[in-house]
Amino acid sequence: MSESQTIQIIPMKSEHVSQVAQLHIQNIKEGFISSLGHKFVCCLYQAIVESYRAFGFVAVRDGKVLGFITCAENTDAVSKLVLRRNLFKLLWAYLPKMLRLKNIKNSLESLLCPAHRGNDLPSADLLAIVVAQEARGLGLGKRLVEASCSEFRKRGVETFKTMVDELFSANDFYKHIGFKHVGKYRHHGDMHNTYVLEIKKQESADLLITET
């Protein structure tokens, strides 16, 4: 059995949230979210787990989370739901940072993919994807995206988008597995690329996306 075959891709649950938050902080260091600390990031991912408009998957081996992906059917709807259900919990986690309340919305927008709104873009999003340094090169990123494609299909979603800072190496990953670059936009002073993936209709999960 290969090393990658010992790693399971399973739905994200509450029991995974702490490890997912830690992976986020360790690997998305440039983002504002990571600066808010483990407790706050846990609150955000727990809210995503509990949202019926969002979902996630984790790559797990022997109880250790080696990667994760989170997605939403509609980013705006999920953001509003997260705030409505978890405002006081998020505020409590936020207080140690002594930041202003209005920054919570900015934080959610950063985590839930800053909305590059356009009538021609799908409302569904790939919010975040991370693979631990020790598990890279095993194809986990592609497997996590494939699992998300399968879930999107079950929910009747045919296309989804994601946004990436144009300086990040992740741009090559998205292009490699078949995402189409559809434009650029500026967020918090940095240029980001927008990508869209059309989910194929084959039954086999490994055919949902195509390497280019």
Secondary structure, 3 states (H helix, E strand, C coil): CCCHHHCEEEECCHHHHHHHHHHHHHHCCCCCHHHHCHHHHHHHHHHHHHCCCEEEEEEEECCEEEEEEEEECCHHHHHHHHHHHHHHHHHHHHHHHCCCCHHHHHHHHHHCCCCCCCCCCCCCEEEEEEECHHHCCCCHHHHHHHHHHHHHHHCCCCEEEEEEECCCCHHHHHHHCCCEEEEEEEECCEEEEEEEEECCCCCCHHHCCCCC
